[in-house]
C-alpha cells in the first residue's frame, strides 16, 4: 500500500553536506528531515515562535533511517512528510527522501517526537487546533487519545 504524504519540501544539497567521497554525510539526512518537519508545521499554519513563547516545543527522542541510495552535490532532495499523532503529546513522522533528478527514494525515515514543556521537561499537550491543522486525525477530548482518520 502506497503511503500518502501531506507535505513536501525541496532542499538543495550543499557542497558542505558531502564527505570526502562526495556523498552526502548521513548526519545531513537528519538535518533535511528536521527542516522538512518545521516546514510542515509552518505550512499548516502553526506559528512555531508562538508555541515557543508559550513554553512548549517539539523534540525527537528516536529516529530510524533506512539508507537506500546516495545523494551528491549538486542534487536536490525532495522530503515528503506525513505526521501520525498517536497522542496529544506524541507523534510519528514518516518521511521519504527522494532524489529530484531521477525520482529515486534514497532514504525512508521514521522519527518519534513529542512536545515538551521547556520548564518542567515533561510532555506537553498540544492545542487541538494545532493538531487539526496537521489534518490526519480526530481526538476524543474526554480521553485525550487520538483516533486516526
C-alpha positions as a Markdown table, in Angstrom:
| # | Residue | x | y | z |
|---|---|---|---|---|
| 1 | Unk | 0.0 | 0.0 | 0.0 |
| 2 | Unk | 1.4 | 3.4 | -1.0 |
| 3 | Unk | 1.7 | 6.0 | 1.7 |
| 4 | Unk | 0.1 | 9.4 | 1.4 |
| 5 | Unk | 2.3 | 12.3 | 2.3 |
| 6 | Unk | 0.7 | 15.6 | 3.0 |
| 7 | Unk | 3.8 | 17.8 | 3.0 |
| 8 | Unk | 6.7 | 18.1 | 0.6 |
| 9 | Unk | 9.9 | 20.2 | 0.8 |
| 10 | Unk | 12.7 | 20.7 | -1.7 |
| 11 | Unk | 16.1 | 21.1 | -0.2 |
| 12 | Unk | 19.3 | 21.7 | -2.3 |
| 13 | Unk | 22.3 | 19.7 | -1.4 |
| 14 | Unk | 25.2 | 22.0 | -0.4 |
| 15 | Unk | 28.8 | 21.1 | -1.2 |
| 16 | Unk | 29.5 | 21.3 | 2.6 |
| 17 | Unk | 26.9 | 18.5 | 3.1 |
| 18 | Unk | 29.2 | 16.0 | 1.4 |
| 19 | Unk | 32.1 | 13.8 | 2.8 |
| 20 | Unk | 35.5 | 13.0 | 1.2 |
| 21 | Unk | 33.8 | 10.5 | -1.1 |
| 22 | Unk | 31.4 | 13.2 | -2.5 |
| 23 | Unk | 28.3 | 11.6 | -0.8 |
| 24 | Unk | 26.0 | 13.5 | 1.5 |
| 25 | Unk | 27.1 | 12.6 | 5.0 |
| 26 | Unk | 24.5 | 10.6 | 6.9 |
| 27 | Unk | 24.1 | 13.3 | 9.6 |
| 28 | Unk | 22.8 | 15.7 | 7.0 |
| 29 | Unk | 19.8 | 13.4 | 6.2 |
| 30 | Unk | 18.7 | 14.2 | 9.8 |
| 31 | Unk | 19.1 | 17.9 | 9.0 |
| 32 | Unk | 17.0 | 17.6 | 5.9 |
| 33 | Unk | 14.3 | 15.8 | 7.8 |
| 34 | Unk | 14.2 | 18.3 | 10.6 |
| 35 | Unk | 13.9 | 21.2 | 8.1 |
| 36 | Unk | 11.0 | 19.4 | 6.4 |
| 37 | Unk | 9.3 | 18.8 | 9.7 |
| 38 | Unk | 9.4 | 22.5 | 10.6 |
| 39 | Unk | 8.2 | 23.5 | 7.1 |
| 40 | Unk | 5.3 | 21.0 | 7.5 |
| 41 | Unk | 4.3 | 22.7 | 10.8 |
| 42 | Unk | 4.6 | 26.2 | 9.3 |
| 43 | Unk | 2.7 | 25.3 | 6.1 |
| 44 | Unk | -0.1 | 24.0 | 8.3 |
| 45 | Unk | -0.4 | 27.5 | 9.8 |
| 46 | Unk | 1.3 | 26.6 | 13.1 |
| 47 | Unk | 3.3 | 29.6 | 14.5 |
| 48 | Unk | 6.4 | 27.9 | 15.8 |
| 49 | Unk | 7.5 | 31.2 | 17.5 |
| 50 | Unk | 4.2 | 31.4 | 19.3 |
| 51 | Unk | 4.4 | 27.8 | 20.6 |
| 52 | Unk | 8.0 | 28.5 | 21.8 |
| 53 | Unk | 6.8 | 31.6 | 23.6 |
| 54 | Unk | 4.1 | 29.6 | 25.3 |
| 55 | Unk | 6.9 | 27.4 | 26.7 |
| 56 | Unk | 6.4 | 24.2 | 24.6 |
| 57 | Unk | 8.2 | 22.8 | 21.6 |
| 58 | Unk | 9.0 | 19.6 | 19.7 |
| 59 | Unk | 11.8 | 17.2 | 20.3 |
| 60 | Unk | 12.8 | 13.9 | 18.6 |
| 61 | Unk | 13.5 | 11.1 | 21.0 |
| 62 | Unk | 14.1 | 8.3 | 18.5 |
| 63 | Unk | 14.8 | 8.1 | 14.8 |
| 64 | Unk | 15.2 | 5.2 | 12.3 |
| 65 | Unk | 16.9 | 5.7 | 9.0 |
| 66 | Unk | 16.9 | 3.3 | 6.1 |
| 67 | Unk | 19.5 | 4.3 | 3.5 |
| 68 | Unk | 18.7 | 3.1 | 0.0 |
| 69 | Unk | 20.9 | 5.2 | -2.3 |
| 70 | Unk | 23.2 | 8.2 | -2.1 |
| 71 | Unk | 22.9 | 11.9 | -2.6 |
| 72 | Unk | 25.6 | 14.0 | -4.1 |
| 73 | Unk | 26.3 | 17.7 | -4.7 |
| 74 | Unk | 24.5 | 19.4 | -6.5 |
| 75 | Unk | 21.4 | 17.2 | -6.1 |
| 76 | Unk | 18.2 | 18.5 | -4.8 |
| 77 | Unk | 16.4 | 16.3 | -2.3 |
| 78 | Unk | 12.6 | 16.2 | -2.0 |
| 79 | Unk | 11.5 | 15.3 | 1.5 |
| 80 | Unk | 7.9 | 14.0 | 1.8 |
| 81 | Unk | 6.4 | 14.1 | 5.3 |
| 82 | Unk | 3.4 | 12.5 | 6.9 |
| 83 | Unk | 2.6 | 13.0 | 10.6 |
| 84 | Unk | 0.8 | 10.4 | 12.6 |
| 85 | Unk | -0.3 | 11.8 | 16.0 |
| 86 | Unk | -0.6 | 8.9 | 18.5 |
| 87 | Unk | -1.4 | 11.1 | 21.5 |
| 88 | Unk | -1.8 | 14.8 | 22.1 |
| 89 | Unk | 1.8 | 14.8 | 23.2 |
| 90 | Unk | 3.4 | 12.3 | 20.7 |
| 91 | Unk | 3.8 | 11.8 | 17.0 |
| 92 | Unk | 5.5 | 9.6 | 14.5 |
| 93 | Unk | 6.9 | 11.4 | 11.5 |
| 94 | Unk | 7.1 | 9.2 | 8.3 |
| 95 | Unk | 9.4 | 10.7 | 5.7 |
| 96 | Unk | 10.9 | 9.8 | 2.4 |
| 97 | Unk | 13.9 | 11.5 | 0.9 |
| 98 | Unk | 13.8 | 11.4 | -2.9 |
| 99 | Unk | 16.5 | 12.5 | -5.4 |
| 100 | Unk | 14.8 | 15.0 | -7.6 |
| 101 | Unk | 16.8 | 14.2 | -10.8 |
| 102 | Unk | 15.5 | 10.7 | -11.1 |
| 103 | Unk | 12.7 | 10.4 | -8.6 |
| 104 | Unk | 14.5 | 7.6 | -6.7 |
| 105 | Unk | 13.8 | 7.1 | -3.0 |
| 106 | Unk | 17.2 | 7.5 | -1.3 |
| 107 | Unk | 16.1 | 7.1 | 2.3 |
| 108 | Unk | 13.0 | 6.2 | 4.4 |
| 109 | Unk | 12.8 | 7.7 | 7.9 |
| 110 | Unk | 10.6 | 7.2 | 10.9 |
| 111 | Unk | 11.1 | 9.5 | 13.8 |
| 112 | Unk | 9.3 | 9.6 | 17.1 |
| 113 | Unk | 8.7 | 13.0 | 18.6 |
| 114 | Unk | 6.9 | 14.7 | 21.4 |
| 115 | Unk | 6.1 | 18.2 | 22.6 |
| 116 | Unk | 7.6 | 19.1 | 25.9 |
| 117 | Unk | 7.2 | 21.9 | 28.4 |
| 118 | Unk | 10.6 | 23.6 | 28.4 |
| 119 | Unk | 10.5 | 24.4 | 32.1 |
| 120 | Unk | 9.3 | 21.1 | 33.5 |
| 121 | Unk | 10.9 | 18.9 | 30.8 |
| 122 | Unk | 7.7 | 16.8 | 30.8 |
| 123 | Unk | 5.4 | 16.0 | 27.9 |
| 124 | Unk | 3.0 | 18.9 | 27.0 |
| 125 | Unk | -0.4 | 18.7 | 25.3 |
| 126 | Unk | -0.7 | 20.5 | 22.0 |
| 127 | Unk | -3.8 | 22.6 | 21.5 |
| 128 | Unk | -6.4 | 20.6 | 19.5 |
| 129 | Unk | -6.5 | 23.3 | 16.8 |
| 130 | Unk | -2.8 | 22.8 | 16.2 |
| 131 | Unk | -3.3 | 19.0 | 15.7 |
| 132 | Unk | -6.3 | 19.6 | 13.5 |
| 133 | Unk | -4.2 | 21.8 | 11.2 |
| 134 | Unk | -2.0 | 18.8 | 10.5 |
| 135 | Unk | -5.1 | 17.2 | 9.0 |
| 136 | Unk | -4.9 | 13.5 | 9.8 |
| 137 | Unk | -6.8 | 12.7 | 12.9 |
| 138 | Unk | -9.6 | 13.4 | 15.3 |
| 139 | Unk | -9.3 | 13.5 | 19.0 |
| 140 | Unk | -11.6 | 12.3 | 21.8 |
| 141 | Unk | -11.1 | 15.3 | 24.1 |
| 142 | Unk | -12.6 | 13.4 | 27.1 |
| 143 | Unk | -9.8 | 10.7 | 26.9 |
| 144 | Unk | -7.2 | 12.9 | 25.2 |
| 145 | Unk | -6.4 | 10.0 | 22.8 |
| 146 | Unk | -6.1 | 10.2 | 19.0 |
| 147 | Unk | -8.2 | 8.4 | 16.6 |
| 148 | Unk | -6.7 | 8.2 | 13.1 |
| 149 | Unk | -8.9 | 9.3 | 10.3 |
